[in-house]
Amino acid sequence: MTVYAIAQLKMTDRAAYDRYQARFFDVFRKCGGRLLAADEHPRVLEGEWRHDKLVMMSFPDEAAFFAFSNSPDYEEISTDRKAGAEATVLLVKGFAPAG
């Protein structure tokens, strides 16, 4: 079942985050995921949003997501992401209608 990774980021060190971002696609391309959105100015329709960026990705299944997020290549670049931004990351299962 398709899963979606949704990250809400609050920048703490833009230079570190930019280093991560510059290397992200080289690592991401290897995993079979799709980048669906990366927006630093989402339109807030309801409630408060206290972050600086929203990222949405899809993966064929949880195993593909964890293969990406636990890969040595991603672990290497994620040090800059963790230094550059506080994150709330959600893994959401896709909807499969019954019947």
Phi, psi and chi 1 to 4 in degrees:
 res  aa     phi    psi   chi1   chi2   chi3   chi4
   1 MET       -  135.6  173.9 -175.8  -70.0      -
   2 THR   -59.1  139.8  -59.5      -      -      -
   3 VAL  -123.1  155.3  -63.1      -      -      -
   4 TYR  -122.7  129.8  -59.6   91.4      -      -
   5 ALA  -101.8  125.8      -      -      -      -
   6 ILE  -121.9  121.8  -57.7  166.4      -      -
   7 ALA  -117.7  131.3      -      -      -      -
   8 GLN  -110.9  122.3  -61.7  177.9   68.6      -
   9 LEU  -117.9  139.2  -55.8  161.1      -      -
  10 LYS  -118.6  113.7 -178.6   72.5  174.9  167.6
  11 MET   -67.2  135.8  -60.0  -57.2  163.6      -
  12 THR  -122.3  -25.0   56.5      -      -      -
  13 ASP  -150.8   94.1  179.1  -17.6      -      -
  14 ARG   -60.6  -36.7 -168.5   60.7 -163.0 -136.7
  15 ALA   -63.4  -43.1      -      -      -      -
  16 ALA   -64.4  -44.1      -      -      -      -
  17 TYR   -64.1  -39.3 -174.1   81.9      -      -
  18 ASP   -63.6  -35.4  -72.8  -13.0      -      -
  19 ARG   -63.0  -44.0  -76.4 -168.1  -54.5  -89.8
  20 TYR   -60.5  -49.5  161.9   78.3      -      -
  21 GLN   -60.7  -37.5 -170.8  169.3  -84.7      -
  22 ALA   -64.4  -26.7      -      -      -      -
  23 ARG  -103.3   -9.1  -62.2  175.2   64.1 -161.2
  24 PHE   -57.2  -51.7  174.9   80.9      -      -
  25 PHE   -64.8  -33.4  -85.2  107.9      -      -
  26 ASP   -60.8  -36.9  -71.6  -22.3      -      -
  27 VAL   -79.0  -44.0  174.1      -      -      -
  28 PHE   -63.6  -37.2 -171.4   69.4      -      -
  29 ARG   -57.9  -26.1  -78.3 -172.4 -172.0  107.3
  30 LYS   -79.2   -9.9  -59.5  175.2 -170.7  177.0
  31 CYS  -101.9  -10.7   75.3      -      -      -
  32 GLY    83.2    7.8      -      -      -      -
  33 GLY   -87.5  170.4      -      -      -      -
  34 ARG  -128.5  133.3  -71.5 -176.8   41.5 -145.9
  35 LEU   -83.8  119.0 -178.4   62.9      -      -
  36 LEU   -96.2  -33.7  -57.7  174.7      -      -
  37 ALA  -160.0  146.3      -      -      -      -
  38 ALA  -149.7  103.3      -      -      -      -
  39 ASP  -133.5  123.6 -167.3  -15.4      -      -
  40 GLU   -91.2   -1.3  -68.3 -164.6   21.1      -
  41 HIS  -140.3   57.9  -56.6  -73.6      -      -
  42 PRO   -66.9  150.8   25.8  -32.1      -      -
  43 ARG   -84.8  116.0 -173.9  173.2  170.2 -169.3
  44 VAL   -83.6  119.4  177.8      -      -      -
  45 LEU   -99.2  -24.4  -60.1  177.6      -      -
  46 GLU  -156.2  140.5 -173.4  173.6  -32.4      -
  47 GLY    80.1 -170.9      -      -      -      -
  48 GLU  -108.9  140.4  -95.2 -173.0   71.0      -
  49 TRP  -125.0  116.0 -168.8   68.1      -      -
  50 ARG  -108.8   27.4  -63.1  179.6  179.2  157.1
  51 HIS  -110.6  175.4  -62.7   86.4      -      -
  52 ASP  -108.4  -18.5  -63.0  -46.0      -      -
  53 LYS  -156.3  145.4 -175.7  173.8 -173.2  174.9
  54 LEU  -122.1  133.8 -179.8  110.1      -      -
  55 VAL  -126.6  133.3  178.2      -      -      -
  56 MET  -125.5  131.1  -67.6  176.6   51.7      -
  57 MET  -131.6  153.1  -60.4  169.6  -82.9      -
  58 SER  -120.6  150.2   69.6      -      -      -
  59 PHE  -136.1  150.1  -65.5   85.4      -      -
  60 PRO   -57.3  -32.8  -20.9   28.8      -      -
  61 ASP  -165.6  175.5   51.5   36.4      -      -
  62 GLU   -61.5  -37.0  -77.0 -171.6   20.5      -
  63 ALA   -60.4  -40.7      -      -      -      -
  64 ALA   -65.6  -40.5      -      -      -      -
  65 PHE   -61.7  -48.7  168.3   76.8      -      -
  66 PHE   -69.5  -29.0  -73.2  112.7      -      -
  67 ALA   -63.3  -38.6      -      -      -      -
  68 PHE   -70.5  -54.5  162.3   68.0      -      -
  69 SER   -70.1  -22.5   65.6      -      -      -
  70 ASN  -102.2    4.4  -65.5  -30.2      -      -
  71 SER   -69.5  148.2   71.6      -      -      -
  72 PRO   -57.2  -36.8  -23.7   32.2      -      -
  73 ASP   -63.7  -44.1  -71.5  -19.0      -      -
  74 TYR   -71.3  -39.8 -174.0   74.0      -      -
  75 GLU   -58.3  -36.2  -74.0 -175.5    7.0      -
  76 GLU   -64.3  -47.9  179.7 -176.9  -27.5      -
  77 ILE   -78.9  -22.9   68.3  168.3      -      -
  78 SER   -67.3  -16.2   71.2      -      -      -
  79 THR   -62.0  -38.1   57.7      -      -      -
  80 ASP   -70.7  -35.3  -81.6  -30.2      -      -
  81 ARG   -65.2  -43.2 -157.9  -92.6  -52.9  145.5
  82 LYS   -68.8  -33.4  -68.7  173.1 -175.5  173.4
  83 ALA   -73.7  -28.5      -      -      -      -
  84 GLY   -94.9  -16.3      -      -      -      -
  85 ALA  -156.8  141.8      -      -      -      -
  86 GLU   -81.9  139.3  -65.5  174.4    0.6      -
  87 ALA  -133.3  144.5      -      -      -      -
  88 THR  -112.4  120.2  -60.1      -      -      -
  89 VAL  -121.4  128.5 -178.5      -      -      -
  90 LEU  -116.4  143.2  -53.9  169.6      -      -
  91 LEU  -115.0  119.0 -170.9   61.0      -      -
  92 VAL  -119.0  131.9 -179.7      -      -      -
  93 LYS   -76.9  141.4  -67.2  178.3 -177.0  174.1
  94 GLY   -67.2  163.1      -      -      -      -
  95 PHE   -90.8  129.3  178.7   72.3      -      -
  96 ALA  -123.4  106.4      -      -      -      -
  97 PRO   -61.9  143.3    6.7   -8.4      -      -
  98 ALA   -71.4  146.3      -      -      -      -
  99 GLY    94.2      -      -      -      -      -
